[in-house]
Amino acid sequence: MDGSSPFSCPICLEPLREPVTLPCGHNFCLACLGALWPHRGAGGAGGPGGTARCPLCQEPFPDGLQLRKNHTLSELLQLRQGSGPGPGPGPARAPEPVAPSAPPSAPEPSAPCAPEPWPAGEEPVRCDACPEGAALPAALSCLSCFASFCPAHLGPHERSPGLRGHRLVPPLRRLEESLCPRHLRPLERYCRAERVCLCEACAAQEHRGHELVSLEEERALQEAEQPKVLSAVEDRMDELGAGIAQSRRTVALIKSAAVAERERVSRLFAEAAAVLQGFQAEVLAFIDEGEATMLGRSQGDLQRQEGQRSRLSRARSNLGQVPEADSVSFLQELLALRLALEEGCGPGPGPPRELSFTKSSQAVQVVRDGLASACTSQWEQLQGLGSDEDGLQKPGTEADAESQDPESTNSLESEAPRDYFLKFAYIVDLDSDTADKFLQLFGTKGVKRVLCPINYPESPTRFTHCEQVLGEGALDRGTYYWEVEIIEGWVSVGVMAEDFSPQEPYDRGRLGRNAHSCCLQWNGRSFSVWFHGLEVLLPHPFSPTVGICLEYADRALAFYAVRDGKMSLLRRLKSSRARRSGTPASPVDPFQSRLDSHFAGLFTHRLKPAFFLESVDAHLQIGPLKKSCISVLKRR
């Protein structure tokens, strides 16, 4: 049957079977549309693969369209088949006459398409109109129908006036790449100003006035430049190959050196432990020996004194038992008592003035302190913070160099003029793609926490568990200064690593509760600083304007209270410098210890300004960096 007949399906070219009528008025077989849509990835009308369109006129289908059988047209087809291939009843057909049938010699597209053997090499593009599993190689692809057709199914494009205007190109495996993603039209022009392929709509709108050429003309020009580009690519690949080989040798060297050094360190630690254990055994043996010597002497004196006392007591008792008339016994017992009294006369040796072994603990304490001091000193030298004669920079020299660095604010006192910081001013714009759904943005400068979630578009960088938002742009060098105005509620301001996952849970994703961020928090009563889950309260009163100064080169972050053009330092976060030898250690500060061990690692990432609105009434705005810092918002 002729594919142009109103009773023929434009896809299979057969008489309509279970006809369905699309909103545009064109009729198709239900099975043909069902076979065409899955190939196009639409998954049906309005499916997840994109908006389905009419294969003839390209009018999009409404989302959720349910295709139903056209019973009136189906009955008309049955009546027409029963009365022969003549014209059907008048009310159910168009006024134009039915086109004559195709000549017998024409190929029958609806006949089973026996698959031909594919040529060796890559599998060709298949016809989208052939039955599934028996598709012939496509001859051309239609950029208007978004489908590829074999020679048999190209007949409607050659005969139908409505299809002759479609653009046919050699078979394309991915047709969607040849369409404009915005207008869904074929890409026919090339913009040399922006180096992109365009459709006619883009050329007439956004790229008006640009130098536009046809794709064929640009390809001819680029093909002429291709040998030069390929030569440059080959040279670059050779350079990269040499660099890769060198890098691999470096990696292997680093790994082997690390293994050897790890073995040497383990052996030295084992030897040091053996030395300590030997020293411990000697000290304990010394204590045992001193105890035995002094204990034996003291116990001998004790036994002697106890024996003498016992003899005196016995002689006195015997003297008291002598009868009055027995003079001989009296004289004998009295002599025995005098002899016992004279025996060992004089005071005993008395307690020793000092126990020799009691100095052992002092000696061990000296060893412990010396070992701890040596470990601290050597560890600081390993980190490059110490001051030895092997080329390490001395603290005094480093401090002098730091004070002379115009990009450093470390030399400033607790109060400094605001004009100094304004030369490092950084304009912060809030990134709406990172804002939590419970944050409402006011342009790019203001943000407020709300109770009802806002329907923001999906974004991989959006926070999902914390009411936080980041600033646009990443900071990775130099000094930056910006200001924040606290309007209401609990607010935290600081920095966060660009690669920190916004899907982290609430306990680890909040600003300052991890090693990838730090902040200054106002909790309604006082200021405090947070880093890696530790908090330090600050004694300073409330200041509605807070200045943040990020010194990337110095690996420091400072928070200031801004009042009347003056800057009052709230807290400067930085790893502490190494102590000079002989300087007593300060009491252990857990927060500073955490800074010393982890804060420098924060600066190995690109950082972004970060804001956390914790309370339900929290509200802040990025401050205007002007000479006169006057807020247009209400103050507390």
C-alpha positions in Angstrom: 0.0 0.0 0.0 1.2 3.6 -0.7 2.6 5.2 2.4 0.8 8.4 1.6 -2.6 6.9 2.0 -4.6 8.4 5.0 -5.3 4.8 6.1 -1.6 3.7 6.1 0.8 3.9 9.0 3.7 6.3 8.1 6.1 4.0 10.0 5.4 0.5 8.7 3.6 1.7 5.5 0.9 -0.9 6.1 -2.8 -0.4 6.7 -3.3 0.9 10.2 -3.6 -1.8 12.9 -5.0 -0.7 16.3 -4.8 2.9 15.2 -4.0 5.7 17.7 -4.3 9.4 17.0 -1.8 11.8 18.4 -2.8 15.3 19.6 -1.3 16.7 16.3 -3.9 14.7 14.3 -1.5 12.1 12.7 -2.4 8.4 12.9 -0.1 5.5 13.6 -0.1 1.8 14.6 0.0 1.4 18.3 2.7 -1.3 17.9 4.8 0.9 15.6 4.9 3.8 18.1 5.7 1.4 20.9 8.6 0.0 18.9 9.9 3.4 17.9 9.9 5.1 21.3 12.1 2.6 23.2 14.8 2.9 20.5 14.7 6.7 21.0 15.0 6.3 24.8 11.8 8.0 25.5 10.1 5.3 27.4 6.8 6.3 26.1 5.1 9.7 26.0 6.7 12.0 28.5 9.1 9.2 29.6 12.3 9.7 31.4 14.4 9.7 28.2 13.0 13.0 27.0 9.9 14.5 25.4 8.4 12.2 22.7 7.5 13.8 19.4 5.4 13.0 16.4 7.5 11.2 13.8 5.9 13.3 11.0 5.5 16.9 12.3 7.8 16.7 15.4 5.2 18.2 17.6 6.0 17.2 21.2 3.6 15.0 23.1 2.3 16.2 26.5 3.8 14.5 29.5 1.8 11.5 30.7 -0.1 11.0 27.5 -1.8 7.6 27.4 -2.2 6.3 23.9 -5.6 4.8 23.3 -7.1 3.0 20.3 -9.2 5.2 18.0 -12.3 3.0 17.8 -14.0 5.2 15.2 -11.1 5.0 12.8 -10.7 1.2 13.6 -14.4 0.6 12.6 -13.9 2.7 9.5 -10.9 0.6 8.5 -12.9 -2.6 9.0 -15.7 -1.3 6.8 -13.2 -0.2 4.2 -11.5 -3.7 4.2 -14.9 -5.4 3.9 -15.9 -3.2 0.8 -12.6 -3.6 -1.0 -9.8 -1.1 -1.5 -12.2 1.7 -2.6 -13.0 4.8 -0.8 -14.6 4.4 2.6 -17.7 6.1 4.0 -17.8 9.9 3.5 -18.1 11.0 7.1 -15.0 9.2 8.3 -12.5 10.2 5.6 -10.9 13.4 4.2 -12.4 14.9 1.1 -9.3 14.3 -1.0 -9.2 11.0 -3.0 -7.3 8.0 -1.9 -3.8 7.9 -3.5 -3.3 4.9 -5.8 -1.6 1.9 -4.6 2.2 1.5 -5.1 3.2 -0.3 -8.3 3.8 -4.0 -8.0 7.5 -3.5 -8.6 8.0 -1.3 -5.6 9.6 -2.9 -2.6 7.2 -3.7 0.2 8.6 -2.0 3.3 6.3 -3.9 5.6 7.5 -7.2 4.5 9.8 -9.0 6.9 13.2 -7.4 6.6 15.6 -10.4 6.5 18.9 -9.3 8.1 21.7 -9.1 5.7 25.2 -10.2 6.8 27.0 -7.3 8.4 30.3 -6.4 6.8 33.5 -7.0 8.7 34.5 -4.3 11.1 32.1 -2.0 13.1 28.5 -2.8 13.1 26.5 -0.3 11.0 23.7 1.9 12.2 20.3 0.0 12.0 17.0 1.1 10.7 14.7 2.4 13.4 11.5 1.4 11.4 12.3 -2.2 10.8 11.0 -4.8 13.3 13.1 -5.3 16.3 15.6 -8.1 15.8 15.5 -7.9 12.0 16.7 -4.4 11.2 18.5 -3.6 8.0 21.5 -1.2 7.8 20.3 2.4 7.7 21.0 4.3 4.5 20.3 7.8 5.9 19.4 9.5 9.2 16.7 12.1 9.5 17.6 15.0 11.8 13.9 16.0 11.9 12.4 12.6 12.7 15.4 11.7 15.1 15.5 8.3 13.4 17.6 6.3 10.9 15.9 4.5 7.9 16.9 1.8 5.5 16.3 2.3 1.7 12.9 0.7 1.9 11.6 2.9 4.7 13.0 6.1 3.1 10.1 6.0 0.7 7.8 8.4 2.7 10.6 11.0 2.8 10.9 10.8 -1.0 7.2 10.8 -1.8 5.4 12.8 1.0 5.5 16.6 0.5 5.5 17.1 4.3 8.6 15.0 4.7 10.7 16.3 1.8 11.9 19.3 3.8 13.5 17.0 6.4 17.3 17.1 6.5 18.8 13.7 5.6 22.4 13.0 6.5 24.6 9.9 6.4 23.7 7.4 9.2 24.5 8.7 12.7 24.8 6.4 15.7 23.9 9.1 18.2 21.4 11.5 16.7 21.0 13.5 19.8 24.6 14.8 19.5 23.7 16.4 16.2 20.8 18.4 17.7 20.9 21.7 19.6 20.1 20.8 23.3 18.2 24.0 23.8 16.0 24.1 20.6 16.2 20.5 19.5 17.0 21.6 16.0 19.8 20.3 13.7 23.3 21.9 14.2 23.9 23.6 10.9 26.1 26.6 11.6 29.5 27.2 13.4 30.4 30.2 15.5 34.1 31.1 15.1 33.9 33.6 18.0 32.9 31.0 20.6 33.9 27.8 18.7 30.6 26.0 19.0 28.1 24.4 16.6 24.7 26.1 16.4 21.3 25.6 15.1 19.5 28.4 13.1 17.6 29.6 16.2 20.8 30.1 18.2 22.5 31.8 15.2 19.6 34.3 15.0 19.5 35.0 18.7 22.5 34.7 21.1 25.1 34.6 18.3 23.7 37.5 16.2 26.6 39.5 14.9 29.2 36.7 15.3 31.2 35.3 12.4 29.0 32.3 11.4 29.9 29.7 8.7 28.5 26.4 7.6 29.8 23.2 9.1 31.2 22.1 5.8 33.2 25.3 5.4 34.6 25.1 8.9 35.5 21.5 8.6 37.4 22.2 5.4 39.4 24.9 7.3 40.0 22.6 10.3 41.0 19.7 8.1 43.7 22.0 6.6 45.0 22.7 10.2 44.7 19.0 11.2 48.3 18.0 10.3 49.7 20.9 12.4 47.5 20.0 15.3 48.4 16.3 15.1 52.0 17.2 15.0 51.7 19.3 18.1 49.8 16.5 19.8 52.5 14.0 18.9 55.2 16.3 20.3 53.2 16.9 23.5 52.6 13.1 23.9 56.3 12.5 23.5 57.0 15.1 26.2 54.3 13.6 28.4 55.8 10.1 27.8 59.2 11.3 29.0 57.6 13.1 31.9 55.6 10.0 32.9 58.7 7.8 32.8 60.6 10.3 35.0 57.6 10.5 37.3 57.4 6.8 37.6 61.1 6.5 38.4 60.5 9.3 41.0 57.6 7.4 42.5 59.5 4.2 42.7 62.5 6.0 44.3 60.2 7.6 46.9 58.6 4.3 47.7 61.9 2.4 48.1 63.4 5.3 50.1 60.3 5.3 52.4 60.5 1.5 52.9 64.2 1.7 53.8 63.7 4.7 56.1 60.8 3.0 57.8 62.9 0.0 58.4 65.8 2.1 59.8 63.4 4.0 62.1 61.8 0.9 63.4 65.2 -0.6 64.1 66.4 2.5 65.9 63.2 2.7 68.0 63.7 -1.0 68.9 67.3 -0.2 70.0 66.1 2.8 71.9 63.5 0.7 73.6 66.2 -1.9 74.5 68.4 0.8 75.9 65.5 2.1 78.1 64.7 -1.4 79.2 68.4 -2.1 80.1 68.5 1.2 82.0 65.3 0.3 83.8 66.7 -3.1 84.8 69.9 -1.5 86.2 68.0 1.1 88.2 65.7 -1.5 89.7 68.7 -3.7 90.6 70.4 -0.7 92.2 67.4 -0.1 94.3 67.2 -3.8 95.3 70.9 -3.8 96.2 70.7 -0.6 98.3 67.6 -1.9 100.1 69.3 -5.2 101.0 72.5 -3.5 102.3 70.8 -0.9 104.4 68.1 -3.3 105.6 70.6 -5.9 106.8 72.5 -3.3 108.8 69.4 -1.9 110.4 68.0 -5.3 111.2 71.3 -6.3 113.0 71.2 -3.2 115.2 67.5 -4.0 116.0 68.3 -7.5 117.1 71.3 -6.4 119.2 69.2 -3.8 121.1 66.3 -6.2 121.6 68.8 -8.8 123.1 70.4 -6.3 125.5 67.0 -5.1 126.7 65.9 -8.7 127.3 69.0 -9.4 129.4 68.6 -6.3 131.5 65.0 -7.2 132.2 65.9 -10.7 133.2 68.8 -9.6 135.5 66.6 -7.1 137.2 63.9 -9.7 137.8 66.4 -12.1 139.3 67.8 -9.4 141.6 64.3 -8.7 142.9 63.7 -12.4 143.7 66.8 -12.8 146.0 65.7 -13.4 149.7 66.7 -10.8 152.3 68.9 -13.2 154.3 70.9 -14.5 151.2 73.7 -12.1 150.9 75.7 -14.3 148.5 72.9 -14.5 145.9 72.3 -10.7 146.2 75.9 -9.9 145.4 76.0 -12.3 142.5 72.8 -11.0 140.9 73.8 -7.4 141.4 77.1 -8.1 139.6 75.3 -9.7 136.8 73.0 -6.7 136.4 76.0 -4.3 136.3 77.7 -6.4 133.7 74.5 -6.4 131.5 74.2 -2.7 131.9 77.8 -2.1 130.9 77.4 -4.3 127.8 77.0 -2.2 124.6 76.6 1.0 126.5 76.2 4.1 124.4 73.4 5.2 121.9 72.6 3.1 118.9 73.5 4.0 115.3 70.3 5.9 114.7 68.4 6.2 111.4 70.5 6.9 108.2 70.5 10.5 107.1 69.8 9.6 103.4 68.8 6.5 101.5 71.2 6.1 98.6 68.6 4.4 96.3 66.1 7.2 96.6 67.9 9.3 94.0 67.0 6.8 91.3 63.6 8.4 90.6 65.4 11.8 90.1 67.8 10.2 87.6 64.9 8.5 85.7 63.0 11.8 85.7 66.0 13.6 84.1 66.2 10.9 81.5 62.4 11.2 80.8 62.5 15.0 80.5 65.6 14.9 78.3 64.0 12.3 76.0 60.8 14.3 75.7 62.7 17.4 75.0 64.8 15.7 72.4 61.8 14.1 70.7 60.0 17.5 70.6 63.1 19.2 69.2 63.7 16.6 66.5 60.1 16.4 65.5 60.0 20.2 65.0 63.1 19.9 62.9 61.5 17.2 60.8 58.5 19.5 60.2 60.8 22.3 59.2 60.0 24.4 62.3 63.2 23.9 64.3 66.4 26.1 64.2 69.5 24.0 63.7 72.7 24.5 61.6 71.5 22.4 58.7 69.9 25.3 56.8 66.7 25.6 58.7 65.5 29.1 59.1 65.8 30.6 62.5 62.7 31.9 64.2 64.1 35.4 64.5 64.9 35.6 60.9 61.6 34.2 59.9 59.8 36.7 62.1 61.8 39.5 60.5 61.0 38.3 57.1 57.4 37.9 58.0 57.1 41.5 59.4 58.6 42.8 56.1 56.0 40.9 54.0 53.4 43.4 52.8 51.0 40.5 52.2 51.0 39.5 55.9 48.8 40.8 58.7 50.7 39.0 61.5 52.7 42.1 62.5 49.5 44.1 63.3 48.5 44.7 66.9 45.1 43.8 68.4 43.7 47.0 66.9 44.5 48.2 63.4 43.0 50.6 60.9 40.4 49.2 58.6 41.9 50.9 55.6 44.8 48.5 55.8 42.6 45.5 55.3 40.5 47.1 52.5 43.4 46.7 50.1 42.9 43.0 50.4 39.1 43.3 49.9 37.5 40.3 48.3 33.9 40.5 46.9 31.9 37.5 48.1 28.9 36.4 46.1 26.7 33.7 47.6 26.5 30.5 45.4 22.8 29.6 45.0 23.8 26.1 43.8 25.2 25.3 47.3 22.4 26.8 49.5 20.4 24.4 51.7 16.7 24.2 50.9 15.9 25.9 54.2 18.0 29.0 53.3 16.5 31.9 51.3 18.9 34.0 49.4 18.4 37.7 48.8 20.4 38.3 45.6 24.0 37.3 46.1 24.6 39.2 49.3 21.9 38.2 51.8 20.7 34.9 53.3 18.1 34.1 55.9 16.9 30.8 57.4 13.3 29.9 56.7 10.9 27.3 58.0 9.4 26.2 54.6 11.8 24.5 52.2 12.6 26.3 48.9 12.3 24.3 45.7 15.9 24.8 44.4 17.0 22.9 41.3 19.1 19.8 42.0 22.8 20.4 42.3 25.7 18.1 43.3 27.2 20.9 45.4 24.0 21.7 47.4 24.1 21.0 51.2 21.5 18.5 52.1 21.8 18.1 55.9 23.2 21.5 57.2 21.7 25.0 56.7 24.9 26.3 55.0 25.9 28.1 51.8 29.3 28.8 50.2 30.6 31.8 48.3 31.4 31.6 44.6 35.0 31.3 43.6 37.8 29.4 45.3 40.8 30.9 47.2 44.3 29.4 46.8 46.9 32.1 47.2 47.5 35.6 48.5 45.5 37.5 51.2 41.7 38.0 51.2 39.5 40.1 53.4 35.7 40.2 53.5 33.0 41.4 56.1 29.8 39.9 57.3 26.9 41.6 59.1 25.1 39.5 61.7 21.5 40.6 61.7 19.7 37.9 63.8 20.2 34.5 65.4 23.1 32.1 65.7 25.5 32.6 62.8 28.8 31.0 61.9 31.2 32.5 59.3 34.5 31.0 58.1 36.0 29.0 55.3 35.5 25.4 53.9 37.5 23.3 51.5 36.1 23.3 48.0 36.2 19.5 47.7 34.3 18.9 51.0 31.2 16.7 50.4 27.9 18.7 51.0 26.2 15.3 51.7 28.0 14.8 55.0 25.6 14.2 58.0 24.8 17.0 60.4 27.3 16.1 63.1 30.3 16.1 60.7 29.1 18.4 58.0 28.7 21.6 60.0 31.1 24.4 59.7 34.1 23.9 62.1 33.1 20.4 63.1 35.6 18.7 60.8 39.2 19.1 59.6 38.0 20.7 56.3 36.6 23.9 57.7 36.9 26.4 60.6 34.6 29.3 61.7 33.7 32.1 64.1 30.3 31.5 65.8 28.0 33.9 67.5 25.6 31.9 69.7 23.5 34.8 71.0 25.6 35.2 74.1 29.3 35.1 73.1 31.7 34.6 70.3 33.6 31.3 69.9 35.9 29.7 67.3 35.5 26.1 66.0 37.9 23.8 64.3 37.9 20.0 63.9 35.1 19.7 66.5 36.8 21.7 69.2 35.4 25.1 70.5 37.2 27.9 72.3 35.1 30.7 73.9 36.1 34.3 73.3 35.7 37.1 75.9 34.9 39.8 73.4 31.5 41.6 73.3 29.1 41.3 70.4 30.0 43.1 67.2 27.4 43.2 64.4 30.1 43.5 61.7 32.8 40.8 61.6 35.8 40.9 59.4 37.5 37.7 58.1 41.1 37.8 56.8 42.4 34.7 55.1 46.2 34.7 54.7 46.7 31.8 52.5 50.5 32.1 52.1 50.9 32.3 55.9 48.3 29.6 56.5 46.3 31.7 58.9 42.7 32.8 59.4 41.9 35.9 61.5 38.5 37.2 62.8 38.1 40.9 63.7 35.3 43.0 65.2 34.8 46.1 63.1 33.8 49.3 64.9 34.2 52.9 63.7 36.8 52.1 61.2 38.9 50.1 63.7 39.7 46.4 63.7 39.8 44.5 67.0 41.3 41.1 66.8 39.0 38.4 68.1 41.2 35.3 67.3 43.9 34.4 64.8 44.0 30.7 64.0 47.4 29.4 63.0 49.8 26.6 63.8 52.2 27.7 66.5 55.9 28.4 65.8 58.6 26.1 67.3 59.7 27.0 70.8 63.4 28.1 71.3 65.6 25.6 73.1 65.4 26.2 76.9 61.9 27.9 76.7 59.6 26.1 79.1 56.6 24.5 77.6 53.2 26.2 78.1 50.3 24.3 79.6 48.7 21.9 77.2 46.0 23.6 75.1 43.9 21.0 73.3 42.6 23.5 70.8 46.1 24.8 69.9 47.4 21.3 69.8 44.6 20.5 67.3 45.6 23.5 65.3 49.3 22.5 65.3 48.5 19.0 64.0 45.7 19.7 61.5 45.2 23.4 60.7 48.0 23.5 58.1 46.4 20.7 56.2 43.3 22.9 55.6 45.4 25.0 53.3 46.3 22.1 51.0 42.8 22.6 49.6 41.2 25.4 47.7 39.0 27.3 50.2 35.7 29.0 49.9 33.9 31.5 52.2 31.3 29.5 54.2 28.3 30.5 56.2 26.2 28.4 58.6 22.8 29.7 59.9 22.1 27.5 62.9 19.0 29.0 64.6 15.6 29.4 62.9 15.8 33.2 63.0 19.4 33.4 61.7 20.0 36.2 59.2 23.2 37.7 57.8 24.4 39.8 54.9 27.7 40.2 53.2 29.0 43.6 54.3 29.8 46.4 51.9 33.5 46.9 51.6 33.6 50.7 51.6 35.4 53.4 53.5 32.3 54.0 55.6 31.0 50.7 56.8 27.4 51.7 57.5 24.9 48.9 57.4 21.6 49.4 55.6 20.1 46.6 57.7 18.8 46.8 61.2 21.3 46.3 64.0 20.8 44.5 67.3 
